[in-house]
Amino acid sequence: MMLLTVGAAAAGAMLGLTVASPGSRTEGADGGGHEQSGKTNRICVAAMFLILPVILASFAWWQQQRTERAEHEANEATGGIATRAVPIMSANGCAGCHTISGVPGAQGLVGPRLDASLAARVYIGGILSNNPENMIRWIRAARDVNPRTAMPSTGISEQEARDVAAYLYALK
């Protein structure tokens, strides 16, 4: 019972509510004390435990919709399929140089971070306008674009480059 009371108090605090002990007095708007019944407190706590999961589920649903929409838009813009990109990036050593959101072990410090900030960047590799076709070109053959870049020409297929570009543009 103590754990439930502590949990209810914590849940109430997160929602900005005060959970009073049964029989305690609280200050009313008129300055007078009002006695709280245990039944009222139990109803409030039960309501919190019913409402909180609904709020959390709604947020999770919204986040999932946002991710799916970003992937769809990126897939359309690049002609790739974002969900195929992680194994491609892992197999081609991208993680050795880049920190890439959502790619296990991709904590590289040599190349730029490949995360949600990518979409806001003006240039790719410091010289190409940031658009899907240039991204695909850069991913496939960066040294053909700029022979002095540290980014290697990966030699991956056109479709693999489109998949990787879709993944990177979906990171929002």
VOKOLKOL-26866 format. One record per atom (N, C-alpha, C): residue number from 1; x, y, z; residue in one letter; atom name. Coordinates in nm, 4 decimals. Layout:
<atoms>
num; X; Y; Z; residu; atome
NUM; X; Y; Z; A; CA $
...
</atoms>
This chain:
<atoms>
num; X; Y; Z; residu; atome
1; 0.0835; -0.1198; 0.0000; M; N $
1; 0.0000; 0.0000; 0.0000; M; CA $
1; 0.0872; 0.1251; 0.0000; M; C $
2; 0.2008; 0.1200; 0.0700; M; N $
2; 0.2912; 0.2345; 0.0740; M; CA $
2; 0.3449; 0.2642; -0.0657; M; C $
3; 0.3810; 0.1579; -0.1415; L; N $
3; 0.4330; 0.1751; -0.2764; L; CA $
3; 0.3282; 0.2398; -0.3660; L; C $
4; 0.2030; 0.1985; -0.3536; L; N $
4; 0.0950; 0.2568; -0.4322; L; CA $
4; 0.0780; 0.4042; -0.3983; L; C $
5; 0.0859; 0.4378; -0.2705; T; N $
5; 0.0718; 0.5766; -0.2273; T; CA $
5; 0.1854; 0.6611; -0.2822; T; C $
6; 0.3088; 0.6095; -0.2742; V; N $
6; 0.4244; 0.6822; -0.3269; V; CA $
6; 0.4111; 0.6963; -0.4783; V; C $
7; 0.3704; 0.5891; -0.5462; G; N $
7; 0.3517; 0.5933; -0.6914; G; CA $
7; 0.2440; 0.6913; -0.7310; G; C $
8; 0.1356; 0.6941; -0.6570; A; N $
8; 0.0265; 0.7863; -0.6860; A; CA $
8; 0.0721; 0.9303; -0.6656; A; C $
9; 0.1482; 0.9531; -0.5596; A; N $
9; 0.1990; 1.0875; -0.5335; A; CA $
9; 0.2928; 1.1311; -0.6453; A; C $
10; 0.3774; 1.0392; -0.6924; A; N $
10; 0.4699; 1.0711; -0.8015; A; CA $
10; 0.3930; 1.0999; -0.9299; A; C $
11; 0.2934; 1.0173; -0.9603; A; N $
11; 0.2121; 1.0389; -1.0804; A; CA $
11; 0.1373; 1.1710; -1.0696; A; C $
12; 0.0849; 1.1991; -0.9525; G; N $
12; 0.0140; 1.3245; -0.9312; G; CA $
12; 0.1057; 1.4442; -0.9473; G; C $
13; 0.2288; 1.4325; -0.8967; A; N $
13; 0.3250; 1.5413; -0.9085; A; CA $
13; 0.3592; 1.5677; -1.0546; A; C $
14; 0.3722; 1.4603; -1.1355; M; N $
14; 0.4023; 1.4770; -1.2775; M; CA $
14; 0.2906; 1.5523; -1.3483; M; C $
15; 0.1687; 1.5317; -1.3054; L; N $
15; 0.0547; 1.5977; -1.3681; L; CA $
15; 0.0183; 1.7285; -1.2987; L; C $
16; 0.0972; 1.7689; -1.1989; G; N $
16; 0.0709; 1.8933; -1.1287; G; CA $
16; -0.0445; 1.8844; -1.0313; G; C $
17; -0.0742; 1.7643; -0.9845; L; N $
17; -0.1839; 1.7447; -0.8905; L; CA $
17; -0.1289; 1.7149; -0.7521; L; C $
18; -0.2087; 1.7412; -0.6517; T; N $
18; -0.1719; 1.7084; -0.5151; T; CA $
18; -0.2584; 1.5932; -0.4691; T; C $
19; -0.1947; 1.4886; -0.4201; V; N $
19; -0.2684; 1.3739; -0.3682; V; CA $
19; -0.2597; 1.3814; -0.2160; V; C $
20; -0.3725; 1.4083; -0.1522; A; N $
20; -0.3755; 1.4233; -0.0071; A; CA $
20; -0.4003; 1.2892; 0.0596; A; C $
21; -0.3553; 1.2761; 0.1816; S; N $
21; -0.3813; 1.1558; 0.2598; S; CA $
21; -0.5264; 1.1567; 0.3055; S; C $
22; -0.5895; 1.0372; 0.3167; P; N $
22; -0.7278; 1.0324; 0.3641; P; CA $
22; -0.7423; 1.1031; 0.4991; P; C $
23; -0.8444; 1.1849; 0.5110; G; N $
23; -0.8720; 1.2539; 0.6363; G; CA $
23; -0.7900; 1.3800; 0.6557; G; C $
24; -0.7005; 1.4135; 0.5615; S; N $
24; -0.6189; 1.5336; 0.5784; S; CA $
24; -0.6994; 1.6556; 0.5360; S; C $
25; -0.6458; 1.7724; 0.5688; R; N $
25; -0.7142; 1.8961; 0.5339; R; CA $
25; -0.6310; 1.9689; 0.4287; R; C $
26; -0.6986; 2.0269; 0.3320; T; N $
26; -0.6305; 2.1049; 0.2292; T; CA $
26; -0.6871; 2.2447; 0.2282; T; C $
27; -0.6073; 2.3397; 0.1799; E; N $
27; -0.6514; 2.4785; 0.1727; E; CA $
27; -0.7423; 2.4971; 0.0527; E; C $
28; -0.8568; 2.5547; 0.0740; G; N $
28; -0.9488; 2.5865; -0.0348; G; CA $
28; -0.9204; 2.7262; -0.0866; G; C $
29; -0.9897; 2.7652; -0.1915; A; N $
29; -0.9719; 2.8975; -0.2505; A; CA $
29; -1.0109; 3.0070; -0.1519; A; C $
30; -1.1035; 2.9749; -0.0604; D; N $
30; -1.1491; 3.0740; 0.0363; D; CA $
30; -1.0622; 3.0765; 0.1614; D; C $
31; -0.9537; 2.9983; 0.1630; G; N $
31; -0.8644; 2.9952; 0.2783; G; CA $
31; -0.9073; 2.8970; 0.3843; G; C $
32; -1.0262; 2.8422; 0.3744; G; N $
32; -1.0741; 2.7459; 0.4724; G; CA $
32; -1.0250; 2.6064; 0.4401; G; C $
33; -1.0119; 2.5252; 0.5412; G; N $
33; -0.9666; 2.3881; 0.5197; G; CA $
33; -1.0819; 2.2986; 0.4800; G; C $
34; -1.0547; 2.2018; 0.3946; H; N $
34; -1.1549; 2.1062; 0.3511; H; CA $
34; -1.0994; 1.9673; 0.3730; H; C $
35; -1.1797; 1.8825; 0.4310; E; N $
35; -1.1348; 1.7463; 0.4582; E; CA $
35; -1.1455; 1.6619; 0.3316; E; C $
36; -1.0408; 1.5855; 0.3042; Q; N $
36; -1.0374; 1.4984; 0.1867; Q; CA $
36; -1.0772; 1.3577; 0.2288; Q; C $
37; -1.1622; 1.2969; 0.1509; S; N $
37; -1.1991; 1.1594; 0.1819; S; CA $
37; -1.1067; 1.0651; 0.1076; S; C $
38; -1.0873; 0.9475; 0.1626; G; N $
38; -1.0046; 0.8465; 0.0976; G; CA $
38; -1.0629; 0.8067; -0.0365; G; C $
39; -1.1961; 0.8052; -0.0460; K; N $
39; -1.2616; 0.7666; -0.1713; K; CA $
39; -1.2291; 0.8669; -0.2825; K; C $
40; -1.2320; 0.9959; -0.2505; T; N $
40; -1.1998; 1.0984; -0.3499; T; CA $
40; -1.0571; 1.0812; -0.3990; T; C $
41; -0.9652; 1.0566; -0.3068; N; N $
41; -0.8250; 1.0377; -0.3450; N; CA $
41; -0.8082; 0.9150; -0.4331; N; C $
42; -0.8764; 0.8068; -0.3994; R; N $
42; -0.8652; 0.6850; -0.4803; R; CA $
42; -0.9190; 0.7078; -0.6209; R; C $
43; -1.0260; 0.7841; -0.6315; I; N $
43; -1.0822; 0.8152; -0.7633; I; CA $
43; -0.9832; 0.8988; -0.8444; I; C $
44; -0.9224; 0.9971; -0.7800; C; N $
44; -0.8242; 1.0817; -0.8495; C; CA $
44; -0.7041; 1.0002; -0.8956; C; C $
45; -0.6547; 0.9142; -0.8085; V; N $
45; -0.5396; 0.8306; -0.8434; V; CA $
45; -0.5771; 0.7349; -0.9562; V; C $
46; -0.6937; 0.6740; -0.9470; A; N $
46; -0.7380; 0.5825; -1.0527; A; CA $
46; -0.7499; 0.6573; -1.1852; A; C $
47; -0.8025; 0.7778; -1.1815; A; N $
47; -0.8155; 0.8573; -1.3040; A; CA $
47; -0.6785; 0.8873; -1.3639; A; C $
48; -0.5815; 0.9190; -1.2769; M; N $
48; -0.4460; 0.9453; -1.3268; M; CA $
48; -0.3876; 0.8219; -1.3939; M; C $
49; -0.4069; 0.7058; -1.3327; F; N $
49; -0.3517; 0.5833; -1.3892; F; CA $
49; -0.4248; 0.5414; -1.5165; F; C $
50; -0.5455; 0.5897; -1.5373; L; N $
50; -0.6172; 0.5628; -1.6618; L; CA $
50; -0.5810; 0.6644; -1.7700; L; C $
51; -0.5636; 0.7885; -1.7319; I; N $
51; -0.5357; 0.8945; -1.8284; I; CA $
51; -0.3907; 0.8917; -1.8763; I; C $
52; -0.2972; 0.8671; -1.7872; L; N $
52; -0.1553; 0.8697; -1.8236; L; CA $
52; -0.1226; 0.7722; -1.9365; L; C $
53; -0.1681; 0.6466; -1.9327; P; N $
53; -0.1391; 0.5570; -2.0456; P; CA $
53; -0.1999; 0.6057; -2.1776; P; C $
54; -0.3161; 0.6693; -2.1704; V; N $
54; -0.3782; 0.7224; -2.2921; V; CA $
54; -0.2916; 0.8342; -2.3500; V; C $
55; -0.2417; 0.9201; -2.2641; I; N $
55; -0.1544; 1.0290; -2.3092; I; CA $
55; -0.0267; 0.9720; -2.3700; I; C $
56; 0.0344; 0.8760; -2.3020; L; N $
56; 0.1581; 0.8157; -2.3527; L; CA $
56; 0.1347; 0.7421; -2.4844; L; C $
57; 0.0250; 0.6690; -2.4946; A; N $
57; -0.0066; 0.5973; -2.6186; A; CA $
57; -0.0325; 0.6959; -2.7324; A; C $
58; -0.0993; 0.8055; -2.7025; S; N $
58; -0.1255; 0.9070; -2.8050; S; CA $
58; 0.0044; 0.9675; -2.8558; S; C $
59; 0.0962; 0.9952; -2.7653; F; N $
59; 0.2260; 1.0502; -2.8049; F; CA $
59; 0.3031; 0.9499; -2.8901; F; C $
60; 0.3025; 0.8229; -2.8498; A; N $
60; 0.3727; 0.7190; -2.9266; A; CA $
60; 0.3127; 0.7066; -3.0665; A; C $
61; 0.1803; 0.7118; -3.0765; W; N $
61; 0.1136; 0.7048; -3.2069; W; CA $
61; 0.1528; 0.8236; -3.2929; W; C $
62; 0.1520; 0.9433; -3.2359; W; N $
62; 0.1889; 1.0647; -3.3090; W; CA $
62; 0.3326; 1.0557; -3.3587; W; C $
63; 0.4222; 1.0095; -3.2732; Q; N $
63; 0.5635; 0.9959; -3.3106; Q; CA $
63; 0.5789; 0.8954; -3.4249; Q; C $
64; 0.5068; 0.7842; -3.4181; Q; N $
64; 0.5127; 0.6826; -3.5234; Q; CA $
64; 0.4614; 0.7393; -3.6559; Q; C $
65; 0.3516; 0.8145; -3.6513; Q; N $
65; 0.2968; 0.8759; -3.7726; Q; CA $
65; 0.3964; 0.9741; -3.8334; Q; C $
66; 0.4608; 1.0503; -3.7485; R; N $
66; 0.5602; 1.1488; -3.7936; R; CA $
66; 0.6770; 1.0788; -3.8629; R; C $
67; 0.7253; 0.9688; -3.8036; T; N $
67; 0.8356; 0.8922; -3.8611; T; CA $
67; 0.7956; 0.8321; -3.9952; T; C $
68; 0.6774; 0.7725; -4.0007; E; N $
68; 0.6305; 0.7114; -4.1254; E; CA $
68; 0.6139; 0.8157; -4.2359; E; C $
69; 0.5636; 0.9327; -4.2008; R; N $
69; 0.5467; 1.0397; -4.2998; R; CA $
69; 0.6827; 1.0862; -4.3517; R; C $
70; 0.7803; 1.1031; -4.2606; A; N $
70; 0.9146; 1.1451; -4.3016; A; CA $
70; 0.9780; 1.0414; -4.3931; A; C $
71; 0.9621; 0.9130; -4.3600; E; N $
71; 1.0167; 0.8063; -4.4449; E; CA $
71; 0.9502; 0.8073; -4.5819; E; C $
72; 0.8186; 0.8219; -4.5845; H; N $
72; 0.7464; 0.8232; -4.7115; H; CA $
72; 0.7949; 0.9387; -4.7992; H; C $
73; 0.8058; 1.0581; -4.7418; E; N $
73; 0.8517; 1.1748; -4.8174; E; CA $
73; 0.9942; 1.1552; -4.8678; E; C $
74; 1.0813; 1.0992; -4.7837; A; N $
74; 1.2205; 1.0754; -4.8234; A; CA $
74; 1.2286; 0.9691; -4.9323; A; C $
75; 1.1491; 0.8638; -4.9195; N; N $
75; 1.1466; 0.7592; -5.0225; N; CA $
75; 1.1024; 0.8174; -5.1569; N; C $
76; 0.9993; 0.9007; -5.1537; E; N $
76; 0.9491; 0.9632; -5.2769; E; CA $
76; 1.0544; 1.0544; -5.3391; E; C $
77; 1.1220; 1.1335; -5.2572; A; N $
77; 1.2193; 1.2307; -5.3081; A; CA $
77; 1.3437; 1.1648; -5.3669; A; C $
78; 1.3828; 1.0503; -5.3125; T; N $
78; 1.5087; 0.9875; -5.3533; T; CA $
78; 1.4916; 0.8666; -5.4446; T; C $
79; 1.3732; 0.8091; -5.4456; G; N $
79; 1.3532; 0.6842; -5.5193; G; CA $
79; 1.4108; 0.5652; -5.4458; G; C $
80; 1.4411; 0.5844; -5.3177; G; N $
80; 1.4975; 0.4773; -5.2359; G; CA $
80; 1.3973; 0.4248; -5.1359; G; C $
81; 1.4426; 0.3277; -5.0575; I; N $
81; 1.3610; 0.2720; -4.9498; I; CA $
81; 1.4449; 0.2798; -4.8225; I; C $
82; 1.4073; 0.3722; -4.7359; A; N $
82; 1.4859; 0.4028; -4.6166; A; CA $
82; 1.5106; 0.2813; -4.5282; A; C $
83; 1.4147; 0.1904; -4.5201; T; N $
83; 1.4287; 0.0760; -4.4293; T; CA $
83; 1.5377; -0.0215; -4.4727; T; C $
84; 1.5869; -0.0103; -4.5944; R; N $
84; 1.6947; -0.0991; -4.6405; R; CA $
84; 1.8339; -0.0424; -4.6140; R; C $
85; 1.8436; 0.0796; -4.5650; A; N $
85; 1.9713; 0.1499; -4.5587; A; CA $
85; 2.0658; 0.1068; -4.4474; A; C $
86; 2.0153; 0.0709; -4.3309; V; N $
86; 2.1050; 0.0410; -4.2182; V; CA $
86; 2.2032; -0.0711; -4.2517; V; C $
87; 2.1592; -0.1848; -4.3061; P; N $
87; 2.2575; -0.2881; -4.3416; P; CA $
87; 2.3564; -0.2419; -4.4494; P; C $
88; 2.3106; -0.1582; -4.5410; I; N $
88; 2.3996; -0.1062; -4.6453; I; CA $
88; 2.5086; -0.0205; -4.5823; I; C $
89; 2.4697; 0.0691; -4.4917; M; N $
89; 2.5676; 0.1563; -4.4266; M; CA $
89; 2.6632; 0.0766; -4.3393; M; C $
90; 2.6117; -0.0237; -4.2712; S; N $
90; 2.6976; -0.1077; -4.1868; S; CA $
90; 2.7977; -0.1850; -4.2716; S; C $
91; 2.7527; -0.2418; -4.3822; A; N $
91; 2.8392; -0.3236; -4.4681; A; CA $
91; 2.9448; -0.2408; -4.5410; A; C $
92; 2.9182; -0.1130; -4.5626; N; N $
92; 3.0108; -0.0298; -4.6391; N; CA $
92; 3.0977; 0.0608; -4.5533; N; C $
93; 3.0972; 0.0409; -4.4228; G; N $
93; 3.1891; 0.1116; -4.3345; G; CA $
93; 3.1546; 0.2556; -4.3032; G; C $
94; 3.0331; 0.2984; -4.3308; C; N $
94; 2.9944; 0.4371; -4.3023; C; CA $
94; 3.0122; 0.4700; -4.1539; C; C $
95; 2.9865; 0.3696; -4.0695; A; N $
95; 2.9948; 0.3881; -3.9242; A; CA $
95; 3.1374; 0.4134; -3.8774; A; C $
96; 3.2355; 0.3816; -3.9594; G; N $
96; 3.3743; 0.4051; -3.9213; G; CA $
96; 3.4091; 0.5524; -3.9143; G; C $
97; 3.3410; 0.6341; -3.9922; C; N $
97; 3.3713; 0.7773; -3.9960; C; CA $
97; 3.2589; 0.8660; -3.9435; C; C $
98; 3.1360; 0.8200; -3.9574; H; N $
98; 3.0207; 0.9032; -3.9223; H; CA $
98; 2.9482; 0.8521; -3.7982; H; C $
99; 2.8917; 0.9453; -3.7236; T; N $
99; 2.7925; 0.9120; -3.6223; T; CA $
99; 2.6588; 0.9227; -3.6949; T; C $
100; 2.5857; 0.8114; -3.6979; I; N $
100; 2.4612; 0.8077; -3.7745; I; CA $
100; 2.3477; 0.7642; -3.6829; I; C $
101; 2.2485; 0.8485; -3.6692; S; N $
101; 2.1321; 0.8162; -3.5860; S; CA $
101; 2.0681; 0.6866; -3.6327; S; C $
102; 2.0468; 0.5945; -3.5375; G; N $
102; 1.9770; 0.4702; -3.5670; G; CA $
102; 2.0620; 0.3589; -3.6243; G; C $
103; 2.1913; 0.3817; -3.6412; V; N $
103; 2.2795; 0.2780; -3.6953; V; CA $
103; 2.3683; 0.2281; -3.5820; V; C $
104; 2.3523; 0.1017; -3.5426; P; N $
104; 2.4316; 0.0477; -3.4315; P; CA $
104; 2.5819; 0.0602; -3.4576; P; C $
105; 2.6527; 0.1109; -3.3587; G; N $
105; 2.7978; 0.1235; -3.3668; G; CA $
105; 2.8470; 0.2408; -3.4488; G; C $
106; 2.7589; 0.3207; -3.5037; A; N $
106; 2.8001; 0.4341; -3.5871; A; CA $
106; 2.8325; 0.5537; -3.4991; A; C $
107; 2.9533; 0.5521; -3.4436; Q; N $
107; 2.9981; 0.6586; -3.3546; Q; CA $
107; 3.1274; 0.7211; -3.4055; Q; C $
108; 3.1433; 0.7264; -3.5369; G; N $
108; 3.2646; 0.7808; -3.5969; G; CA $
108; 3.2796; 0.9290; -3.5706; G; C $
109; 3.4038; 0.9745; -3.5694; L; N $
109; 3.4327; 1.1145; -3.5395; L; CA $
109; 3.5040; 1.1856; -3.6542; L; C $
110; 3.5249; 1.1184; -3.7661; V; N $
110; 3.5989; 1.1771; -3.8773; V; CA $
110; 3.5070; 1.2600; -3.9665; V; C $
111; 3.3976; 1.1998; -4.0107; G; N $
111; 3.3032; 1.2692; -4.0979; G; CA $
111; 3.1962; 1.3409; -4.0178; G; C $
112; 3.1132; 1.4190; -4.0862; P; N $
112; 3.0061; 1.4907; -4.0154; P; CA $
112; 2.9009; 1.3957; -3.9600; P; C $
113; 2.8322; 1.4430; -3.8566; R; N $
113; 2.7202; 1.3671; -3.7993; R; CA $
113; 2.6101; 1.3586; -3.9043; R; C $
114; 2.5543; 1.2412; -3.9164; L; N $
114; 2.4425; 1.2220; -4.0084; L; CA $
114; 2.3192; 1.1988; -3.9228; L; C $
115; 2.2497; 1.3081; -3.8960; D; N $
115; 2.1340; 1.3045; -3.8073; D; CA $
115; 2.0284; 1.4006; -3.8593; D; C $
116; 1.9372; 1.4393; -3.7734; A; N $
116; 1.8259; 1.5251; -3.8146; A; CA $
116; 1.8725; 1.6596; -3.8696; A; C $
117; 1.9929; 1.7034; -3.8351; S; N $
117; 2.0416; 1.8322; -3.8839; S; CA $
117; 2.0773; 1.8284; -4.0323; S; C $
118; 2.0887; 1.7093; -4.0890; L; N $
118; 2.1279; 1.6954; -4.2292; L; CA $
118; 2.0328; 1.7688; -4.3237; L; C $
119; 1.9042; 1.7591; -4.3005; A; N $
119; 1.8057; 1.8214; -4.3896; A; CA $
119; 1.8195; 1.9737; -4.3933; A; C $
120; 1.8695; 2.0333; -4.2858; A; N $
120; 1.8823; 2.1784; -4.2793; A; CA $
120; 2.0142; 2.2290; -4.3389; A; C $
121; 2.1051; 2.1390; -4.3697; R; N $
121; 2.2339; 2.1824; -4.4248; R; CA $
121; 2.2167; 2.2338; -4.5672; R; C $
122; 2.2918; 2.3367; -4.6002; V; N $
122; 2.2840; 2.3978; -4.7321; V; CA $
122; 2.3652; 2.3181; -4.8335; V; C $
123; 2.4808; 2.2673; -4.7903; Y; N $
123; 2.5706; 2.1968; -4.8816; Y; CA $
123; 2.5995; 2.0547; -4.8359; Y; C $
124; 2.6298; 1.9713; -4.9334; I; N $
124; 2.6777; 1.8351; -4.9093; I; CA $
124; 2.8254; 1.8360; -4.9464; I; C $
125; 2.9093; 1.7896; -4.8564; G; N $
125; 3.0524; 1.7878; -4.8841; G; CA $
125; 3.1116; 1.9261; -4.9024; G; C $
126; 3.0406; 2.0267; -4.8591; G; N $
126; 3.0900; 2.1634; -4.8675; G; CA $
126; 3.0781; 2.2276; -5.0046; G; C $
127; 3.0310; 2.1525; -5.1072; I; N $
127; 3.0273; 2.2107; -5.2413; I; CA $
127; 2.8981; 2.1866; -5.3191; I; C $
128; 2.8273; 2.0798; -5.2902; L; N $
128; 2.7050; 2.0477; -5.3646; L; CA $
128; 2.5829; 2.0991; -5.2903; L; C $
129; 2.4876; 2.1548; -5.3634; S; N $
129; 2.3608; 2.1940; -5.3007; S; CA $
129; 2.2960; 2.0699; -5.2408; S; C $
130; 2.2348; 2.0873; -5.1258; N; N $
130; 2.1728; 1.9750; -5.0552; N; CA $
130; 2.0385; 1.9420; -5.1192; N; C $
131; 2.0408; 1.8439; -5.2089; N; N $
131; 1.9183; 1.7924; -5.2691; N; CA $
131; 1.9374; 1.6426; -5.2927; N; C $
132; 1.8296; 1.5686; -5.3140; P; N $
132; 1.8413; 1.4226; -5.3247; P; CA $
132; 1.9376; 1.3738; -5.4332; P; C $
133; 1.9340; 1.4319; -5.5516; E; N $
133; 2.0233; 1.3840; -5.6584; E; CA $
133; 2.1701; 1.4058; -5.6228; E; C $
134; 2.2016; 1.5215; -5.5649; N; N $
134; 2.3401; 1.5461; -5.5241; N; CA $
134; 2.3819; 1.4542; -5.4102; N; C $
135; 2.2897; 1.4264; -5.3188; M; N $
135; 2.3209; 1.3353; -5.2084; M; CA $
135; 2.3540; 1.1966; -5.2630; M; C $
136; 2.2745; 1.1484; -5.3558; I; N $
136; 2.2975; 1.0166; -5.4150; I; CA $
136; 2.4323; 1.0152; -5.4866; I; C $
137; 2.4599; 1.1188; -5.5622; R; N $
137; 2.5887; 1.1312; -5.6328; R; CA $
137; 2.7050; 1.1301; -5.5341; R; C $
138; 2.6925; 1.2061; -5.4250; W; N $
138; 2.7986; 1.2149; -5.3243; W; CA $
138; 2.8205; 1.0801; -5.2561; W; C $
139; 2.7133; 1.0128; -5.2218; I; N $
139; 2.7250; 0.8831; -5.1538; I; CA $
139; 2.7973; 0.7826; -5.2434; I; C $
140; 2.7684; 0.7823; -5.3702; R; N $
140; 2.8285; 0.6849; -5.4625; R; CA $
140; 2.9736; 0.7172; -5.4953; R; C $
141; 3.0021; 0.8424; -5.5261; A; N $
141; 3.1344; 0.8744; -5.5801; A; CA $
141; 3.1801; 1.0131; -5.5365; A; C $
142; 3.2002; 1.0305; -5.4084; A; N $
142; 3.2389; 1.1606; -5.3537; A; CA $
142; 3.3687; 1.2126; -5.4158; A; C $
143; 3.4627; 1.1235; -5.4435; R; N $
143; 3.5916; 1.1679; -5.4989; R; CA $
143; 3.5809; 1.2111; -5.6448; R; C $
144; 3.4777; 1.1674; -5.7142; D; N $
144; 3.4546; 1.2181; -5.8500; D; CA $
144; 3.4070; 1.3630; -5.8439; D; C $
145; 3.3367; 1.3974; -5.7376; V; N $
145; 3.2871; 1.5332; -5.7183; V; CA $
145; 3.3990; 1.6231; -5.6666; V; C $
146; 3.4730; 1.5731; -5.5682; N; N $
146; 3.5813; 1.6507; -5.5069; N; CA $
146; 3.6981; 1.5564; -5.4766; N; C $
147; 3.7994; 1.5549; -5.5606; P; N $
147; 3.9114; 1.4623; -5.5420; P; CA $
147; 3.9857; 1.4804; -5.4093; P; C $
148; 3.9712; 1.5954; -5.3456; R; N $
148; 4.0433; 1.6209; -5.2198; R; CA $
148; 3.9631; 1.5849; -5.0950; R; C $
149; 3.8435; 1.5339; -5.1105; T; N $
149; 3.7618; 1.4995; -4.9937; T; CA $
149; 3.8170; 1.3757; -4.9236; T; C $
150; 3.7933; 1.3688; -4.7952; A; N $
150; 3.8309; 1.2491; -4.7186; A; CA $
150; 3.7279; 1.1384; -4.7367; A; C $
151; 3.6101; 1.1733; -4.7862; M; N $
151; 3.5038; 1.0747; -4.8084; M; CA $
151; 3.5433; 0.9849; -4.9254; M; C $
152; 3.5467; 0.8543; -4.9024; P; N $
152; 3.5833; 0.7646; -5.0128; P; CA $
152; 3.4679; 0.7483; -5.1114; P; C $
153; 3.5019; 0.7133; -5.2328; S; N $
153; 3.3985; 0.6734; -5.3281; S; CA $
153; 3.3589; 0.5324; -5.2883; S; C $
154; 3.2335; 0.5139; -5.2550; T; N $
154; 3.1903; 0.3865; -5.1969; T; CA $
154; 3.1748; 0.2756; -5.2986; T; C $
155; 3.1405; 0.3111; -5.4213; G; N $
155; 3.1192; 0.2084; -5.5219; G; CA $
155; 2.9895; 0.1314; -5.5040; G; C $
156; 2.9009; 0.1799; -5.4182; I; N $
156; 2.7731; 0.1102; -5.4013; I; CA $
156; 2.6842; 0.1388; -5.5217; I; C $
157; 2.5839; 0.0570; -5.5403; S; N $
157; 2.4950; 0.0718; -5.6559; S; CA $
157; 2.4101; 0.1979; -5.6444; S; C $
158; 2.3540; 0.2372; -5.7565; E; N $
158; 2.2637; 0.3527; -5.7602; E; CA $
158; 2.1473; 0.3329; -5.6630; E; C $
159; 2.0876; 0.2128; -5.6631; Q; N $
159; 1.9729; 0.1876; -5.5752; Q; CA $
159; 2.0144; 0.1904; -5.4287; Q; C $
160; 2.1299; 0.1337; -5.3958; E; N $
160; 2.1772; 0.1384; -5.2568; E; CA $
160; 2.1994; 0.2827; -5.2131; E; C $
161; 2.2555; 0.3651; -5.3009; A; N $
161; 2.2762; 0.5065; -5.2682; A; CA $
161; 2.1420; 0.5765; -5.2478; A; C $
162; 2.0431; 0.5404; -5.3272; R; N $
162; 1.9089; 0.5982; -5.3106; R; CA $
162; 1.8486; 0.5560; -5.1761; R; C $
163; 1.8698; 0.4308; -5.1379; D; N $
163; 1.8191; 0.3817; -5.0091; D; CA $
163; 1.8850; 0.4560; -4.8934; D; C $
164; 2.0170; 0.4735; -4.9012; V; N $
164; 2.0898; 0.5451; -4.7955; V; CA $
164; 2.0441; 0.6909; -4.7904; V; C $
165; 2.0306; 0.7545; -4.9052; A; N $
165; 1.9840; 0.8936; -4.9085; A; CA $
165; 1.8438; 0.9052; -4.8484; A; C $
166; 1.7569; 0.8098; -4.8803; A; N $
166; 1.6212; 0.8117; -4.8233; A; CA $
166; 1.6283; 0.8040; -4.6714; A; C $
167; 1.7123; 0.7158; -4.6191; Y; N $
167; 1.7270; 0.7019; -4.4742; Y; CA $
167; 1.7747; 0.8337; -4.4125; Y; C $
168; 1.8774; 0.8923; -4.4724; L; N $
168; 1.9345; 1.0150; -4.4158; L; CA $
168; 1.8354; 1.1308; -4.4202; L; C $
169; 1.7594; 1.1427; -4.5282; Y; N $
169; 1.6600; 1.2505; -4.5361; Y; CA $
169; 1.5398; 1.2246; -4.4454; Y; C $
170; 1.5166; 1.1002; -4.4081; A; N $
170; 1.4045; 1.0682; -4.3181; A; CA $
170; 1.4367; 1.0999; -4.1724; A; C $
171; 1.5623; 1.1276; -4.1414; L; N $
171; 1.6018; 1.1578; -4.0030; L; CA $
171; 1.5569; 1.2989; -3.9669; L; C $
172; 1.4360; 1.3095; -3.9174; K; N $
172; 1.3820; 1.4411; -3.8789; K; CA $
172; 1.3429; 1.4402; -3.7347; K; C $
</atoms>
